[in-house]
Amino acid sequence: MHEGQVVAQKGKYKVIDCEVCGFKHLDPVPTHDEIVSYYRNMYYQEDVSKVLIPEKEDRESMWADLGHKDTLEVFNSFVDSGARRLLDVGCGYGYFMRFMTNRGWECVGIEPSPQAERYTSSMGLKVHNTTLEEYASDTGANSFDAINLKYVLEHVPSPHGLLDVGLRLLKPGGMICVEVPNDFSRLQTSVCGNNVEKWWVSTPDHINYFNHDSLCKLLKRHGVEVVSSTTGFPMEMFLLMGDNYVGDNVIGNICHQKRMKFDLSLPDDLRRSLYSNLGKLGVGRSCIVYGKAYR
């Protein structure tokens, strides 16, 4: 039984700050059929040529590689050199897998979307068109040195259950990176103080809503020692400065271009220090947490 304060409502769904789970989530939780129908009709249905990131000289790809490089350096600092194996859950079009493969990691991806899986496989990467639960049922425990969960936990009915499954595949002392949106942050609620709708509540696909504190507590409950955390550019600053990108793709793209230019202009050490400290303040558009598993 889920109980907690109602913090938002959209259609038939409420968002509750759940006392049992330790994080905010939809109530009721969407059914399996609702989730399957939504993803079948909405995710990865675009023309592939319109969504693929161009090659390295493109600013978008260079910007994406900043995050990839940050994760690589954290994983490399905690995982012994040699046969390093990575499981990328929800690998999408395989950009992170390709980046890590080119830097000596053996990568396996899991991607429920057939279209995304076909493209990733076409690059010669090892990817399975299945769910983590189905993959784990055929894979031995302690098979991987690291697991990447980027924008996954907000979509699943049971983050606790998914972590249980995923961590069984991780070697003792292995690394996990979890990235989720940072929702109900003080910057967001500052915008909503001007009677703006809680635009980040997205139903039925975003089931769970985390912040740095609730995400770290979730991982600790599963035997993960948090070793570092960070965030990304606080996009809500644009809203507070009058650039309302919500529902406006033109303004949204302008803001995104400015965000990328800002990140690419900073030395890596300054960028990392800045976002690490913003994360401690609870601001920034995402929560990125690295941990070692000791279960």
Contacts in CASP RR format, 6 or more apart in sequence:
PFRMAT RR
TARGET T0000
AUTHOR 0000-0000-0000
METHOD contacts of the structure
MODEL  1
MHEGQVVAQKGKYKVIDCEVCGFKHLDPVPTHDEIVSYYRNMYYQEDVSK
VLIPEKEDRESMWADLGHKDTLEVFNSFVDSGARRLLDVGCGYGYFMRFM
TNRGWECVGIEPSPQAERYTSSMGLKVHNTTLEEYASDTGANSFDAINLK
YVLEHVPSPHGLLDVGLRLLKPGGMICVEVPNDFSRLQTSVCGNNVEKWW
VSTPDHINYFNHDSLCKLLKRHGVEVVSSTTGFPMEMFLLMGDNYVGDNV
IGNICHQKRMKFDLSLPDDLRRSLYSNLGKLGVGRSCIVYGKAYR
1 20 0 8 1.000
2 16 0 8 1.000
2 18 0 8 1.000
2 20 0 8 1.000
2 21 0 8 1.000
2 25 0 8 1.000
2 27 0 8 1.000
2 29 0 8 1.000
3 16 0 8 1.000
3 18 0 8 1.000
3 19 0 8 1.000
3 20 0 8 1.000
4 16 0 8 1.000
4 17 0 8 1.000
4 18 0 8 1.000
4 19 0 8 1.000
5 16 0 8 1.000
5 17 0 8 1.000
6 14 0 8 1.000
6 15 0 8 1.000
6 16 0 8 1.000
6 27 0 8 1.000
7 15 0 8 1.000
7 16 0 8 1.000
7 17 0 8 1.000
7 24 0 8 1.000
7 184 0 8 1.000
8 14 0 8 1.000
8 15 0 8 1.000
8 184 0 8 1.000
8 198 0 8 1.000
8 201 0 8 1.000
9 15 0 8 1.000
10 198 0 8 1.000
10 201 0 8 1.000
10 203 0 8 1.000
11 203 0 8 1.000
12 28 0 8 1.000
13 26 0 8 1.000
13 27 0 8 1.000
13 28 0 8 1.000
13 30 0 8 1.000
13 203 0 8 1.000
13 204 0 8 1.000
14 26 0 8 1.000
14 27 0 8 1.000
15 24 0 8 1.000
15 25 0 8 1.000
15 26 0 8 1.000
15 27 0 8 1.000
15 201 0 8 1.000
15 209 0 8 1.000
16 24 0 8 1.000
16 25 0 8 1.000
16 27 0 8 1.000
17 24 0 8 1.000
18 24 0 8 1.000
18 25 0 8 1.000
18 27 0 8 1.000
21 159 0 8 1.000
21 160 0 8 1.000
22 214 0 8 1.000
22 217 0 8 1.000
22 218 0 8 1.000
23 159 0 8 1.000
23 208 0 8 1.000
23 209 0 8 1.000
23 210 0 8 1.000
23 214 0 8 1.000
23 215 0 8 1.000
23 217 0 8 1.000
23 218 0 8 1.000
24 183 0 8 1.000
24 184 0 8 1.000
24 208 0 8 1.000
24 209 0 8 1.000
24 210 0 8 1.000
24 214 0 8 1.000
25 207 0 8 1.000
25 208 0 8 1.000
25 209 0 8 1.000
26 203 0 8 1.000
26 204 0 8 1.000
26 206 0 8 1.000
26 207 0 8 1.000
26 208 0 8 1.000
29 157 0 8 1.000
29 207 0 8 1.000
30 38 0 8 1.000
30 157 0 8 1.000
30 203 0 8 1.000
30 204 0 8 1.000
30 207 0 8 1.000
32 157 0 8 1.000
34 204 0 8 1.000
35 157 0 8 1.000
35 204 0 8 1.000
35 205 0 8 1.000
38 204 0 8 1.000
38 205 0 8 1.000
39 112 0 8 1.000
39 113 0 8 1.000
39 205 0 8 1.000
42 205 0 8 1.000
43 113 0 8 1.000
43 205 0 8 1.000
44 92 0 8 1.000
44 113 0 8 1.000
44 115 0 8 1.000
44 116 0 8 1.000
45 115 0 8 1.000
48 115 0 8 1.000
48 119 0 8 1.000
51 93 0 8 1.000
52 93 0 8 1.000
52 119 0 8 1.000
53 60 0 8 1.000
53 61 0 8 1.000
53 64 0 8 1.000
53 93 0 8 1.000
53 95 0 8 1.000
54 60 0 8 1.000
54 61 0 8 1.000
55 61 0 8 1.000
56 62 0 8 1.000
56 65 0 8 1.000
59 260 0 8 1.000
59 261 0 8 1.000
59 264 0 8 1.000
60 260 0 8 1.000
61 95 0 8 1.000
62 264 0 8 1.000
63 260 0 8 1.000
63 263 0 8 1.000
63 264 0 8 1.000
64 95 0 8 1.000
65 99 0 8 1.000
66 263 0 8 1.000
66 264 0 8 1.000
66 268 0 8 1.000
66 271 0 8 1.000
68 95 0 8 1.000
68 96 0 8 1.000
68 99 0 8 1.000
68 100 0 8 1.000
69 99 0 8 1.000
69 268 0 8 1.000
70 230 0 8 1.000
70 272 0 8 1.000
71 96 0 8 1.000
71 148 0 8 1.000
71 177 0 8 1.000
71 290 0 8 1.000
72 99 0 8 1.000
72 100 0 8 1.000
72 103 0 8 1.000
74 175 0 8 1.000
74 177 0 8 1.000
74 227 0 8 1.000
74 228 0 8 1.000
74 290 0 8 1.000
75 84 0 8 1.000
75 86 0 8 1.000
75 105 0 8 1.000
75 145 0 8 1.000
75 146 0 8 1.000
75 175 0 8 1.000
75 177 0 8 1.000
76 84 0 8 1.000
78 174 0 8 1.000
78 175 0 8 1.000
78 227 0 8 1.000
78 292 0 8 1.000
79 145 0 8 1.000
79 146 0 8 1.000
79 174 0 8 1.000
79 175 0 8 1.000
83 106 0 8 1.000
84 104 0 8 1.000
84 105 0 8 1.000
84 106 0 8 1.000
84 145 0 8 1.000
84 146 0 8 1.000
85 105 0 8 1.000
85 106 0 8 1.000
85 107 0 8 1.000
85 108 0 8 1.000
85 143 0 8 1.000
85 144 0 8 1.000
85 145 0 8 1.000
85 146 0 8 1.000
86 97 0 8 1.000
86 100 0 8 1.000
86 105 0 8 1.000
86 106 0 8 1.000
86 107 0 8 1.000
86 108 0 8 1.000
86 144 0 8 1.000
86 145 0 8 1.000
86 146 0 8 1.000
86 147 0 8 1.000
86 148 0 8 1.000
87 107 0 8 1.000
87 108 0 8 1.000
87 109 0 8 1.000
87 110 0 8 1.000
87 143 0 8 1.000
87 144 0 8 1.000
87 146 0 8 1.000
87 147 0 8 1.000
87 148 0 8 1.000
87 166 0 8 1.000
87 169 0 8 1.000
88 94 0 8 1.000
88 96 0 8 1.000
88 97 0 8 1.000
88 100 0 8 1.000
88 107 0 8 1.000
88 108 0 8 1.000
88 109 0 8 1.000
88 110 0 8 1.000
88 147 0 8 1.000
88 148 0 8 1.000
88 150 0 8 1.000
89 109 0 8 1.000
89 110 0 8 1.000
89 132 0 8 1.000
89 147 0 8 1.000
89 148 0 8 1.000
89 149 0 8 1.000
89 152 0 8 1.000
89 166 0 8 1.000
90 109 0 8 1.000
90 110 0 8 1.000
90 111 0 8 1.000
90 112 0 8 1.000
90 149 0 8 1.000
90 150 0 8 1.000
90 152 0 8 1.000
91 97 0 8 1.000
91 109 0 8 1.000
91 110 0 8 1.000
91 111 0 8 1.000
91 116 0 8 1.000
91 120 0 8 1.000
91 127 0 8 1.000
92 111 0 8 1.000
92 113 0 8 1.000
92 116 0 8 1.000
92 117 0 8 1.000
92 120 0 8 1.000
93 116 0 8 1.000
93 119 0 8 1.000
93 120 0 8 1.000
94 109 0 8 1.000
94 111 0 8 1.000
94 116 0 8 1.000
94 119 0 8 1.000
94 120 0 8 1.000
94 123 0 8 1.000
94 125 0 8 1.000
94 127 0 8 1.000
96 148 0 8 1.000
96 150 0 8 1.000
97 107 0 8 1.000
97 109 0 8 1.000
97 120 0 8 1.000
97 125 0 8 1.000
97 127 0 8 1.000
98 123 0 8 1.000
98 125 0 8 1.000
100 107 0 8 1.000
101 107 0 8 1.000
101 125 0 8 1.000
105 146 0 8 1.000
107 125 0 8 1.000
107 126 0 8 1.000
108 126 0 8 1.000
108 127 0 8 1.000
108 128 0 8 1.000
108 144 0 8 1.000
109 120 0 8 1.000
109 125 0 8 1.000
109 126 0 8 1.000
109 127 0 8 1.000
109 128 0 8 1.000
110 127 0 8 1.000
110 128 0 8 1.000
110 130 0 8 1.000
110 131 0 8 1.000
110 132 0 8 1.000
110 135 0 8 1.000
111 117 0 8 1.000
111 120 0 8 1.000
111 127 0 8 1.000
111 128 0 8 1.000
111 129 0 8 1.000
112 129 0 8 1.000
112 130 0 8 1.000
112 131 0 8 1.000
113 129 0 8 1.000
114 129 0 8 1.000
117 127 0 8 1.000
117 128 0 8 1.000
117 129 0 8 1.000
120 127 0 8 1.000
121 127 0 8 1.000
128 135 0 8 1.000
132 162 0 8 1.000
132 165 0 8 1.000
132 166 0 8 1.000
133 162 0 8 1.000
133 165 0 8 1.000
136 165 0 8 1.000
136 166 0 8 1.000
136 168 0 8 1.000
136 169 0 8 1.000
139 169 0 8 1.000
140 169 0 8 1.000
141 168 0 8 1.000
141 169 0 8 1.000
142 169 0 8 1.000
142 170 0 8 1.000
142 171 0 8 1.000
142 172 0 8 1.000
143 169 0 8 1.000
143 171 0 8 1.000
144 169 0 8 1.000
144 170 0 8 1.000
144 171 0 8 1.000
144 174 0 8 1.000
145 170 0 8 1.000
145 171 0 8 1.000
145 174 0 8 1.000
145 175 0 8 1.000
146 170 0 8 1.000
146 174 0 8 1.000
146 175 0 8 1.000
146 176 0 8 1.000
146 177 0 8 1.000
147 166 0 8 1.000
147 167 0 8 1.000
147 169 0 8 1.000
147 170 0 8 1.000
147 175 0 8 1.000
147 176 0 8 1.000
147 177 0 8 1.000
148 176 0 8 1.000
148 177 0 8 1.000
149 176 0 8 1.000
149 177 0 8 1.000
149 178 0 8 1.000
149 179 0 8 1.000
150 177 0 8 1.000
150 178 0 8 1.000
150 179 0 8 1.000
151 179 0 8 1.000
151 180 0 8 1.000
151 181 0 8 1.000
152 162 0 8 1.000
152 178 0 8 1.000
152 180 0 8 1.000
153 159 0 8 1.000
153 162 0 8 1.000
153 163 0 8 1.000
153 178 0 8 1.000
153 180 0 8 1.000
153 208 0 8 1.000
153 210 0 8 1.000
153 215 0 8 1.000
153 218 0 8 1.000
154 180 0 8 1.000
154 181 0 8 1.000
154 206 0 8 1.000
154 207 0 8 1.000
154 208 0 8 1.000
154 209 0 8 1.000
154 210 0 8 1.000
155 205 0 8 1.000
155 206 0 8 1.000
155 207 0 8 1.000
155 208 0 8 1.000
156 162 0 8 1.000
156 207 0 8 1.000
156 208 0 8 1.000
157 207 0 8 1.000
159 208 0 8 1.000
159 218 0 8 1.000
160 218 0 8 1.000
160 221 0 8 1.000
160 222 0 8 1.000
163 218 0 8 1.000
163 219 0 8 1.000
163 222 0 8 1.000
164 222 0 8 1.000
167 176 0 8 1.000
167 222 0 8 1.000
167 223 0 8 1.000
167 224 0 8 1.000
167 293 0 8 1.000
167 295 0 8 1.000
170 176 0 8 1.000
170 293 0 8 1.000
172 293 0 8 1.000
172 294 0 8 1.000
172 295 0 8 1.000
173 292 0 8 1.000
173 293 0 8 1.000
173 294 0 8 1.000
174 292 0 8 1.000
174 293 0 8 1.000
175 290 0 8 1.000
175 291 0 8 1.000
175 292 0 8 1.000
175 293 0 8 1.000
176 219 0 8 1.000
176 224 0 8 1.000
176 290 0 8 1.000
176 291 0 8 1.000
176 292 0 8 1.000
176 293 0 8 1.000
177 288 0 8 1.000
177 289 0 8 1.000
177 290 0 8 1.000
177 291 0 8 1.000
178 215 0 8 1.000
178 219 0 8 1.000
178 287 0 8 1.000
178 288 0 8 1.000
178 289 0 8 1.000
179 286 0 8 1.000
179 287 0 8 1.000
179 288 0 8 1.000
179 289 0 8 1.000
180 208 0 8 1.000
180 210 0 8 1.000
180 215 0 8 1.000
180 286 0 8 1.000
180 287 0 8 1.000
181 200 0 8 1.000
181 206 0 8 1.000
181 209 0 8 1.000
181 210 0 8 1.000
181 285 0 8 1.000
181 286 0 8 1.000
181 287 0 8 1.000
182 210 0 8 1.000
182 211 0 8 1.000
182 212 0 8 1.000
182 231 0 8 1.000
182 279 0 8 1.000
182 282 0 8 1.000
182 283 0 8 1.000
182 284 0 8 1.000
182 285 0 8 1.000
182 286 0 8 1.000
182 287 0 8 1.000
183 200 0 8 1.000
183 201 0 8 1.000
183 209 0 8 1.000
183 210 0 8 1.000
183 211 0 8 1.000
184 198 0 8 1.000
184 200 0 8 1.000
184 209 0 8 1.000
184 211 0 8 1.000
185 211 0 8 1.000
185 236 0 8 1.000
185 282 0 8 1.000
185 283 0 8 1.000
185 284 0 8 1.000
186 282 0 8 1.000
186 283 0 8 1.000
187 234 0 8 1.000
187 236 0 8 1.000
187 237 0 8 1.000
187 240 0 8 1.000
187 283 0 8 1.000
187 284 0 8 1.000
188 198 0 8 1.000
188 200 0 8 1.000
188 236 0 8 1.000
190 236 0 8 1.000
190 240 0 8 1.000
191 236 0 8 1.000
191 239 0 8 1.000
191 240 0 8 1.000
192 198 0 8 1.000
196 239 0 8 1.000
196 246 0 8 1.000
197 246 0 8 1.000
199 246 0 8 1.000
199 247 0 8 1.000
200 206 0 8 1.000
200 209 0 8 1.000
201 209 0 8 1.000
210 218 0 8 1.000
210 287 0 8 1.000
211 282 0 8 1.000
211 287 0 8 1.000
212 229 0 8 1.000
212 231 0 8 1.000
212 279 0 8 1.000
212 280 0 8 1.000
212 282 0 8 1.000
212 287 0 8 1.000
212 289 0 8 1.000
215 287 0 8 1.000
215 289 0 8 1.000
216 226 0 8 1.000
216 229 0 8 1.000
216 289 0 8 1.000
219 226 0 8 1.000
219 289 0 8 1.000
219 291 0 8 1.000
220 226 0 8 1.000
222 293 0 8 1.000
222 295 0 8 1.000
223 293 0 8 1.000
223 294 0 8 1.000
223 295 0 8 1.000
224 291 0 8 1.000
224 292 0 8 1.000
224 293 0 8 1.000
224 294 0 8 1.000
224 295 0 8 1.000
225 291 0 8 1.000
225 292 0 8 1.000
225 293 0 8 1.000
225 294 0 8 1.000
226 289 0 8 1.000
226 290 0 8 1.000
226 291 0 8 1.000
227 290 0 8 1.000
227 291 0 8 1.000
227 292 0 8 1.000
228 276 0 8 1.000
228 289 0 8 1.000
228 290 0 8 1.000
228 291 0 8 1.000
229 276 0 8 1.000
229 279 0 8 1.000
229 280 0 8 1.000
229 287 0 8 1.000
229 288 0 8 1.000
229 289 0 8 1.000
229 290 0 8 1.000
230 272 0 8 1.000
230 275 0 8 1.000
230 276 0 8 1.000
230 279 0 8 1.000
230 288 0 8 1.000
231 275 0 8 1.000
231 276 0 8 1.000
231 278 0 8 1.000
231 279 0 8 1.000
231 282 0 8 1.000
231 283 0 8 1.000
231 284 0 8 1.000
231 285 0 8 1.000
231 286 0 8 1.000
231 287 0 8 1.000
231 288 0 8 1.000
232 275 0 8 1.000
232 278 0 8 1.000
232 284 0 8 1.000
232 285 0 8 1.000
232 286 0 8 1.000
232 288 0 8 1.000
233 259 0 8 1.000
233 262 0 8 1.000
233 263 0 8 1.000
233 275 0 8 1.000
233 284 0 8 1.000
233 285 0 8 1.000
234 278 0 8 1.000
234 283 0 8 1.000
234 284 0 8 1.000
234 285 0 8 1.000
235 245 0 8 1.000
235 255 0 8 1.000
235 259 0 8 1.000
235 284 0 8 1.000
235 285 0 8 1.000
236 283 0 8 1.000
236 284 0 8 1.000
236 285 0 8 1.000
238 245 0 8 1.000
238 255 0 8 1.000
238 258 0 8 1.000
239 245 0 8 1.000
239 246 0 8 1.000
243 251 0 8 1.000
243 252 0 8 1.000
243 254 0 8 1.000
243 255 0 8 1.000
244 251 0 8 1.000
245 251 0 8 1.000
245 252 0 8 1.000
245 254 0 8 1.000
245 255 0 8 1.000
263 271 0 8 1.000
266 274 0 8 1.000
275 284 0 8 1.000
278 284 0 8 1.000
279 287 0 8 1.000
END
